Amino acid sequence: MNDVRRVAVLGAGSWGTAFAKVVADAGREVVLWARRPEVAESINLRHVNADYLPAVELPGLLTATSDAVAALDGVDAVVLAVPSQTLRANLAGWRGLLPPGATLVSLAKGVELGTLKRMSEVVIEVAGVDPSQVAVVSGPNLAREIAAAEPTATVIACADHDRAVALQLACTTGYFRSYTNTDVVGCEVGGAGKNVIALATGMAAGMGFGDNTRASLITRGLAEIARLGAALGADPMTFAGLAGLGDLVATCSSPLSRNRTFGERLGRGETLAQAEEANHGQVAEGVKSCTSICELGARHGVELPIADAVRRVCHEGLSAAEMGKELISRAPRPE
């Protein structure tokens, strides 16, 4: 088993920065790549990422650079912390710099538009590596809470169990507990699907509905995520764990969840453009992923009523109120 001592984290957003802090707190040497030189300079000089985690002091073992060549020099693991829909283009630029044999770790949660590939599939294709070299991290991992060292747990999934264990050791701290799994498909489907269900849950909250509605959407949302996962070959038990139910509950319940708060704005009657503007020009991940997830469901003959309703609100002008009426009045059936 290769020990993971030096790690590059490519992407200095809130989750990339928080995960880099975890690895540094676990005693590993971490280089965080930031697209903008001023972000890297702030981290190196003041030990803070002012744009994304302004209240968090970053550890000394974490350094930053805007030079991908320097970031990737001699690392044992490469953590990809860029948005799912930009992963392909970014990784294509880094491919020639990846150290041979390094473990490639995806933090992104989504399904690629057009190709309908999961993130690990994109990494395997673009980097030209064996599937056993690619791992994914998924669970109830709200970046701001992790950066504040609040206790949480996550799943590290990799077809190569020994690689997963090496990564587990490299990011285990007094506040961050990792579990290993070999079900990469299940972890990725859970991570992508929960963003879409969180949009629906946010819409319900925006319309003034309470805990019964949220619990119903979480539970029925988990059922459709698990159906899709099973059709893709996932282990159904994965969806009862941290990468399934755990991530779903956190994302559907927390005001720190971008997807949930984005959905709330839509539920209050704001347009997609208004919600995007209020979100500092960023579209929630589920807004993009709902289209590819629904296409994936159609390809495999899996019914995804909540995801499809979210897709039509986001892209076809259906109102949140109409969505609610449609879902509650669907034909009765056994659970």
N, C-alpha and C positions, 0 to 999 in steps of 0.2 A: 504493500500500500504506500503510495507516494504521499509524504507529508506535505501539507500546504503551509508554507512559511511566508511567501511573498505573494500578494494579491493585487491585481489591477481592477479597479472599479471604473467602468467607462460610462460616464453620465453622472453629473453632479446636481441632479434634481433632489427633491426631498428624500425619496426612497433610496436612491443611490448613495447619497450622503449618509443617511441613517445606517444603511447596511455597512458602508465603509467604517463607520464608527464602531459598529458591533465587532467587526473583524479586528480592528485595532484594539478594542477593549479585550478581545480574546488573546491578545499578545502577538498578533501577526503584523508584519510590515505591510502597509497599505498605501498604494498610490491611486489617488482619485483623479481621473481625467475630466477636465471641464472644457466645454467648447470655447468659453470666453476667458482670455488670459486674466482679466481683472478678478474673476471668481477664484481662480487658482491662487492668485496673489493674496487675496483676502484670507483664504484658508491657511496659506503658509505663514503670513505675517501676524494675523490676529486669531488664528484657529477658530474661525467662524465662517459659515456660509450665509452671508447676510441676506441673500435673496430668498433662500428656501427655509433655513432653520436659524433665524437670527438670534434666538435665545439660547442656543446650544453651543457649549464650548467643546471643540473637537480635540481628541487626544494627540499627543506628540508623535505617536507612531503613524499617524495619518498625514501624508504630505499630498500636495496637489500639483498638477501640471496641465498645460493646454497642448502639450506635445505628446501625441499618441506613441511615437517611437520610444520616448523616455518612459512612458507609463507602462508599456508592455515588455520592457527589457528584463528578461530573466524571471518572469513571474511563473508561479505554479498553477495559478487559476486566474481566469479572466471573467469578471462579472459584468454582464451586459445590462446596463440600467438605463436604457433609452426607451421611448414609447414604442409600443408594438408595431405601429404602422410605419415607423422610421427605422426599425431594426435592420431590415434587408439592406437599405442604402448605406447605413452607417457601417455595418459589418463588412460590406463589400470593400469599403475603403480601408478597413483594418486587416483584412484577410492575410495579406503578405507579411504582417508584423506579428502574427500570433505565434508564440513559442510552440514548437512541435510537442505534442503530448500533453499540453496544458489542458486542464479541465475548463470547459466553457460553461458558464452559469447564466441562465436567463432569469431576470427578475420581472420581465414584462409579462403582462396578463392580457391576452387578446388572441384573436384569430385574424390572420392577414386577409385584408380585402382582396378580392380577385382570385388568389390562389387557394383560399380557405385553409391554409396551413397553420398549424400550431407553431408557437415560437421555437420550440426545439427543432421542428422540421425545417424551419427557415434557417436556423443556425447550422444544421447538418448539411443542408444544400449549399449555402453560401460559403461556409468555411471549408467544405469538402472533408469533413471528419466522420469518424465512425460514431454511430448513435451512443455507444457506451462512453464517449468522451463528453457528452452533454448532460448537464443537470439543470433542474429548475427549482426555484424556491417559491413556496406558496403557503399561505396561512393568514390568520388574522393579524396583519402586519401594518397597522396605521403608522406611518413614518414618524409623525410628531411624538407619539407616545413612546415609540422605541428609542428615539433620540433622547428622550427624557429619562431613559432607563426604567420605564415601567415594565413589569413582568409580562412576557408573552411567549408564545410557542409557535413553531413553524415546521413545515415539512421540507426536507431536501430530497428530491426524487431523482434517481439516476438508474439506468439499466445496469450499471456497474456498481454493485453494492459497496465495494471497497472505496471507490471514489466518493460515494455519498458519505461514508463514514469519515473520510479524510476532511471533507468539507464541514461535516458536523462538528468535528473537533476544532476546526478553524473559526467557527462562529458561535461557540458556546460560552456564554458569560453568566454572571450572577442574575441577569434579568432576561436573557434571551436563550430559550431552550429549543433545541432542534431534534426532530425525529427523522429517521431515514425511511425511505420507501422506494420500491422499484417501479411503481406505477406512474410513469411520467405522463401518460395520456390522461389519467384521472385527475392528477394534480393540475394539469393545464386546462382541462375542460372546466373544472371547478373554479379556477382563477379567472377564466374569461367569462364564464356564465354569470358569476355573482355580480359583476358590474352592471349587467343588463337588468337583473332582478332588483338591484339597488336603485336603479332609475325608477322602476315601477313603484317601489316602496316609498321613494321620495315623492313621487307624484301623489300617492295616497295621502302622505303627510301634508303635502301642500294643499290638498283639498279638505283638510281638517279631520281626516279619519285617524283613529287611534290604534291601540295595541292589538286588538283582535284582527284588524285588517292587515297590519304589518306581519303578525304571526302567520296569518293565512297565506300571504304572498311569499314569505320566506319558505314556508313548508311546501307549498305547491311549486314554488320556483326551484327548490332543491329537487323535487320529483322530476321536473323536466330536464334539469341539468344532468341528473343521474341517468335518465333515459338516453340522452344524447351520448353521455360517456360510455354507457354499456354498448351502444351501437358502434362505437369507435374502438371497443375492446378494453375499456377500463375495468378495473375491479370495483364492483358496486360498493364495497366497504370503504373505499377511499372517500366517498361522498359523506359518510358519517363522521369523518375525521376533520382535522384542522384545515386541510386544503379544500374541503367541501363545506360542511356546516359551519365550521369555525370562521372561515373567511366570509361566508355569506352573512352570518349574524353580525359580525363587526361592520361590514360594509353597508348593510341595510339599516343599522341602528345608529351609527356615529355621525355627529355633525362634522367630524373631520373627514368624512368620506366625500370625495369630490362628486362621485356618481349620485349619492343620495341627495346632496344639497342641490345639484344640478336638476335632479328630478323634482325636488320641492318647488323650484322656480317654475318649471313647466306645469306643475299641479296648481300653482297659483295663477296660471293663465299667461305667463310670459312666453314669448316666442323663443325658438331655439337661439336666434341671434341675440336676444336680450339676455338669456341665461349665459350664453358664451361671453358676452361683454362683462357681465357681473362676475364671471369666473376668470377675470384678467385675460380674456382673449383665448382661453383654453377650452376646448371641447372635452367633455368627460369621455373616458375611454369607452364606456358602454354605448355611447351614441354611434361610434364607428363600428364597434364589434357586433351590435345587434343585427346588422345587415349580414355580416359573414356567418354569424352563428345560425341565423334563420336559413341561410342558403345551405349550410352544412346539415341542418336538420332535414331540409327538403331532399338533399342528396341521399340521405340514409333512411328516409321514410319515417322520421321521428317528429311527432307533433309537439310544438313549442308555443302554446297559446300566449303565455305572458311575454316571451321574447318577441313574438310576432306583433303583439299589441304595442309594445314599446317601439318597435321598428316603425310602425305606422304613425305613431305620435311624432317621432323624431323626423321622419322622412316623407310622410304622405299627408300631413295636415290633420290627422285625427286628433281630436281634443282629449285631454286627460279624462275629462268627465265621460266622454263617449267610450273611452277605453274601459273605464270602471264598469259602466253598464254592460258592455259586451262580455267582460269576464265573468260577472256575477250571474248573467243570464244564459251562460252556456248550458247545453243539454245535460241533465243529470246523468251521473255515471258512478260506478264503484270507485272507491279510492284505490 
